[in-house]
Amino acid sequence: MTTETKREPTIIFIFGGSGDLAYRKLVPALYNLYIDKYLPDNFYIYGIGRSEYSEDQYIDYLKGGIASFSRRKEALDETWKVFSPHIDYIKADLEKDDTYQEISNKIAEKEKEWNAKAVVMFYMSVAPQLAPMIATKLYEHGLTADAAHSRMVFEKPFGHDLESARALNIKLGEMFEERQIYRIDHYLGKETVQNILALRFANALFEPLWNCNYIDHVQITAAEDIGIESRGSYYEGAGALRDMVQNHILQLVCMIAMEAPVSFAADEIRNKKLDVLKAIRRWRKDEVHKNAVRGQYGEGWIHGKEIIAYRNEKGVAPNSPVETFAAVKFYVDNWRWRGIPFFVRTGKAMQSKSSLIVIEFKPAPDYAFPPEAGETWRPNRLIISIQPQMDIRLRFQAKQPGPQMILQPVDMVFSYTDAYGDNAPEAYETLLEDVIEGNPTLFMRADQVEKAWEIIQPILEAWQTRPPVDFPNYTPGTWGPEDAEALIARDGYNWTTLPK
């Protein structure tokens, strides 16, 4: 991003503008972009929802979200006076044509006021089943006819399975050009995730070793230390595999496993990621039980707070078979990653909040060292911590001070906070700015979405045909079910966690 770029006037319509995502993430992100001078001089934000708000009430409501969730709270009252005149609220029924005529009128008014053509962003911050209907209405009313200036942003999940994702892609493809469609995955906006490409391809230290000759295995963990809280109805239709593995985690696998791009053009990067998704081995249904594990949390305690069992959450069926934990072993069947396992896991109500990528290298030969040197021998390991810590740790062997050759593993740590302070942009800031700029690099293309669904579809089908008999099978505050430990232990490994 550069603040020197001359940006086109921009109008942002947030469908679901009175909802939680707009309150906690979207409007705070836009406010931060405004503070940091990444928004154009002429911009306007319309929240669209069914809640009863006057314009003043809506602005006061959003200010509360800024006060609670923005990273830029300094001089809030003064800055809000300048920012808030760029916001309005439209109370509307999304199924009625009058709503879209009003949207058309608002666009025309602003373009006349600014005497310029505007970039128009339509953000679908609504239940997934509503997004296709809204998109169709926008198309029918001609609001997306200018492909160069209209952009549609879709939150996950994009489809419920492979068949529905394909159907949705076909439907959208009949109405819009691919360059208008932004399928957002907030993980890809995180600074630590974007830095993977810099780490790999800007450092000669790593890229020559980034293959099956030197790397032993890869682990990816995306754990949360809370339950589903108020999302029971949504989670019953999703589960951990759909909610996290199909999108966030497979995208991290792509970042780790992709080949070097010849440029940072959007489709070049996305083509390299697509190659990884094509190469990931698809498990047959009869192989799933050996390579995938599911779990569901019962009742317990985390950090002194009582957690009720998933099946007792509001909106959850009493005998729900939905998994709140999933672990899968993948292989990327190409020359670079031949035979190297990728172990991934994700879960709710786990011991701590932690998103980690672990690259463990094959051990160096130890025959030159005395026997006592090998007692604490550990392989070299690179850990990329995405959250809550933002750092990169490289473990290597060092000699312990003293007269004997005793080796001790030590970590060399790069901390984002220490290097750049604790005011890094939030993921949604990066992604929203990219939508405004028309840069789709960090957004999934239709073919990527379908390939990701192809990978997990056999697992979904196997789990649907064999309901779990042991749910709930892990206690809150642990690292998931015992079978997850067995999954990785069969190959001689253990799951890696950061030291507290």
Residue pairs with C-beta under 8 A, 6 or more apart in sequence:
1 38
1 430
1 433
3 36
3 37
3 38
5 437
7 39
7 40
7 41
7 436
7 437
8 40
8 116
8 117
8 118
8 119
8 149
9 40
9 41
9 42
9 43
9 110
9 111
9 114
9 116
9 117
9 118
9 119
10 39
10 40
10 42
10 43
10 44
10 118
10 119
10 120
10 121
10 436
11 43
11 44
11 45
11 46
11 106
11 107
11 110
11 118
11 119
11 120
11 121
12 30
12 43
12 44
12 45
12 46
12 120
12 121
12 123
13 46
13 48
13 103
13 120
13 121
13 122
13 123
14 22
14 26
14 27
14 45
14 46
14 47
14 48
14 123
14 125
15 48
15 49
15 94
15 122
15 123
15 124
15 125
15 126
15 130
15 134
16 22
16 48
16 49
16 124
16 125
16 126
17 46
17 47
17 48
17 49
17 58
17 89
17 90
17 125
18 47
18 49
18 50
18 51
18 53
18 58
18 61
18 89
19 49
19 125
19 126
21 125
21 155
22 47
22 62
22 65
22 125
23 61
23 62
23 64
23 65
23 69
24 65
24 68
24 69
25 69
25 186
25 426
25 428
26 123
26 125
26 428
26 432
27 45
27 47
27 62
27 65
27 66
27 87
28 65
28 66
28 69
28 70
28 71
28 426
28 428
29 426
29 428
29 429
29 432
30 39
30 45
30 432
31 66
31 70
31 72
31 79
31 83
32 70
32 71
32 72
32 425
32 426
32 429
33 39
33 429
33 432
33 433
34 43
34 83
34 86
35 72
35 79
36 72
36 425
38 429
38 433
39 436
40 436
42 110
42 114
42 116
42 118
43 86
44 86
44 87
44 88
44 110
45 86
45 87
45 88
46 87
46 88
46 89
46 90
46 103
46 106
47 58
47 62
47 87
47 88
47 89
47 90
48 89
48 90
48 92
48 94
48 99
48 103
49 89
49 90
49 91
49 92
50 91
50 92
50 93
51 91
52 91
53 61
53 89
53 91
54 89
55 88
55 89
58 87
58 88
58 89
59 84
59 87
59 89
62 84
62 87
63 76
63 80
63 84
66 73
66 76
66 80
67 73
67 76
70 76
71 423
71 426
72 423
88 106
90 99
90 102
90 103
90 106
92 98
92 99
92 102
93 99
94 126
94 130
94 133
94 134
94 137
95 133
95 137
97 137
97 141
99 137
100 137
100 138
100 140
100 141
100 143
101 141
103 138
103 141
103 143
104 141
104 142
104 143
107 118
107 120
107 143
110 118
111 117
111 118
117 146
117 149
118 149
119 149
119 150
119 151
119 436
119 438
120 143
120 149
120 150
120 151
121 151
121 153
121 435
121 436
122 134
122 135
122 138
122 143
122 144
122 150
122 151
122 152
122 153
123 153
124 130
124 131
124 134
124 135
124 152
124 153
124 154
124 155
125 155
126 134
128 155
128 157
128 158
128 160
131 154
131 155
132 168
132 171
132 172
135 152
135 172
135 175
135 176
136 171
136 175
138 144
138 152
139 175
139 176
143 150
144 150
144 152
144 175
144 176
144 180
147 176
147 177
147 179
147 180
148 438
150 180
151 180
151 182
151 435
151 438
152 172
152 176
152 180
152 181
152 182
153 182
153 184
153 435
154 181
154 182
154 183
154 184
155 184
156 183
156 184
156 185
156 247
157 238
157 242
157 243
157 246
157 247
158 165
158 168
158 183
158 247
158 444
158 449
159 165
159 166
159 167
159 168
159 169
159 449
159 453
160 237
160 242
161 453
161 457
161 460
162 450
162 453
162 454
162 457
165 449
165 450
165 453
166 450
169 446
169 449
169 450
172 181
172 446
173 446
178 445
178 446
179 438
179 440
181 446
182 435
182 440
182 443
183 443
183 444
183 445
183 449
184 431
184 443
185 247
185 248
185 251
185 442
185 443
185 444
186 427
186 428
186 431
187 193
187 247
187 248
187 251
187 252
187 386
187 427
188 194
188 251
188 427
188 431
188 442
188 443
189 426
189 427
189 428
189 429
189 430
189 431
189 442
190 386
190 387
190 427
191 390
191 416
191 424
191 425
191 430
192 384
192 385
192 386
192 387
192 390
192 392
192 416
193 252
193 255
193 386
194 430
194 442
195 384
195 392
196 255
196 256
196 357
196 384
197 255
197 269
199 206
199 384
199 392
200 206
200 207
200 210
200 260
201 207
201 260
201 261
206 382
207 260
209 215
209 361
210 336
211 336
211 337
212 336
212 337
212 338
212 339
212 340
213 362
214 361
214 362
215 340
215 359
215 360
215 361
215 362
216 340
216 360
216 361
216 362
216 363
216 379
217 340
217 341
217 342
217 343
217 360
217 491
217 493
218 253
218 256
218 340
218 341
218 342
218 343
218 357
218 358
218 359
218 360
219 342
219 343
219 344
219 345
219 356
219 357
219 358
219 360
219 488
219 493
219 495
219 496
220 249
220 252
220 253
220 256
220 342
220 343
220 344
220 345
220 356
220 357
220 358
221 344
221 345
221 346
221 354
221 355
221 356
221 358
221 495
221 496
221 497
222 244
222 248
222 249
222 344
222 345
222 346
222 354
222 355
223 345
223 346
223 347
223 350
223 351
223 352
223 353
223 354
223 355
223 479
224 347
224 348
224 349
224 350
224 353
225 302
225 303
225 349
225 350
225 351
225 352
225 353
225 477
226 302
226 348
226 349
226 353
227 297
227 307
227 308
227 310
227 313
227 324
227 348
227 349
227 476
228 235
228 310
228 313
228 316
228 324
228 348
229 313
230 314
231 315
232 313
232 314
232 315
232 316
233 315
235 243
235 315
235 316
235 322
235 324
236 315
236 316
236 317
236 320
236 322
238 322
239 322
239 323
239 324
239 326
240 294
240 323
240 324
240 325
240 326
240 346
240 347
240 348
241 294
241 323
241 326
241 328
241 456
241 459
241 460
241 463
242 456
242 460
244 326
244 346
245 326
245 328
245 344
245 346
245 456
246 452
246 453
246 455
246 456
247 444
247 452
248 346
249 344
249 346
250 277
250 280
250 452
250 455
250 456
251 273
251 444
252 357
253 276
253 280
253 330
253 332
253 342
253 344
254 272
254 273
254 276
254 277
255 273
256 342
256 357
256 359
257 276
257 279
257 332
257 336
257 337
257 342
258 272
258 273
258 275
258 276
259 272
259 275
259 336
260 272
261 268
261 269
261 272
262 268
264 441
265 441
266 439
266 440
266 441
267 445
269 441
270 440
270 441
270 444
270 445
270 448
273 448
274 445
274 447
274 448
274 451
275 334
276 332
277 448
277 451
277 452
277 454
277 455
278 451
279 332
279 333
279 334
279 337
280 330
280 331
280 332
280 333
280 455
281 330
281 331
281 332
281 333
282 454
282 455
282 458
283 291
283 292
283 458
283 459
284 458
285 458
285 461
285 462
285 465
288 458
288 459
288 462
288 463
289 462
289 466
291 328
291 329
291 487
292 326
292 327
292 328
292 329
292 459
292 462
292 463
292 487
293 325
293 326
293 327
293 328
293 480
293 481
293 483
293 484
293 486
293 487
294 323
294 325
294 326
294 463
294 468
294 481
295 323
295 324
295 325
295 326
295 347
295 471
295 472
295 473
295 474
295 480
295 481
295 483
295 484
296 310
296 311
296 320
296 322
296 323
296 324
296 325
296 468
296 471
296 472
296 473
296 474
297 307
297 309
297 310
297 324
297 325
297 347
297 348
297 349
297 472
297 474
297 475
297 476
298 309
298 310
298 472
298 473
298 474
298 475
298 476
299 306
299 307
299 308
299 309
299 312
299 476
300 306
300 307
300 349
300 475
300 476
300 477
301 307
301 476
301 477
302 349
302 351
302 476
302 477
303 477
307 349
307 476
307 477
309 472
310 316
310 320
310 322
310 324
310 348
310 349
310 472
311 317
311 318
311 319
311 320
311 471
311 472
316 322
320 471
321 463
321 467
321 468
321 471
323 463
323 468
324 347
324 348
324 349
325 345
325 346
325 347
325 348
325 350
325 474
325 480
325 481
325 484
326 345
326 346
326 347
327 343
327 344
327 345
327 346
327 480
327 483
327 484
327 487
327 488
328 343
328 344
328 345
328 456
328 459
329 341
329 342
329 343
329 487
329 488
329 491
330 341
330 342
330 343
330 344
330 455
331 337
331 339
331 340
331 341
331 342
332 340
332 342
341 491
343 487
343 488
343 493
343 495
345 480
345 484
345 495
347 474
347 479
347 480
349 476
349 477
350 476
350 477
350 478
350 479
350 480
351 477
351 478
351 479
351 497
352 497
352 500
353 387
353 388
354 385
354 387
354 388
354 497
354 498
355 385
355 386
355 387
356 383
356 384
356 385
356 386
356 496
356 497
356 498
357 383
357 384
357 386
358 381
358 382
358 383
358 384
358 496
359 381
359 382
359 383
359 384
360 379
360 380
360 381
360 493
360 496
361 379
361 380
361 381
361 382
362 379
363 377
363 379
364 379
364 380
364 397
366 373
366 374
366 377
369 405
369 407
370 404
370 405
372 404
372 405
372 406
373 405
373 406
373 407
374 407
375 406
376 406
376 407
376 408
376 409
377 397
377 407
377 409
378 395
378 397
378 409
380 394
380 395
380 396
380 397
381 393
381 394
381 395
381 496
382 392
382 393
382 394
382 395
383 392
383 393
383 395
383 496
383 498
384 392
385 391
385 392
385 393
385 498
389 415
389 498
390 415
390 416
390 417
390 424
391 413
391 414
391 415
391 416
391 417
392 413
392 414
393 411
393 412
393 413
393 414
394 411
394 412
395 409
395 410
395 411
395 412
396 409
396 410
396 412
397 407
397 408
397 409
397 410
398 407
398 408
398 409
398 410
399 405
399 406
399 407
399 408
400 406
400 407
400 408
416 424
430 442
431 442
431 443
434 440
434 441
434 442
434 443
444 452
473 481
473 482
473 483
474 480
474 481
474 482
479 485
479 495
479 497
484 495
485 494
485 495
488 494
488 495
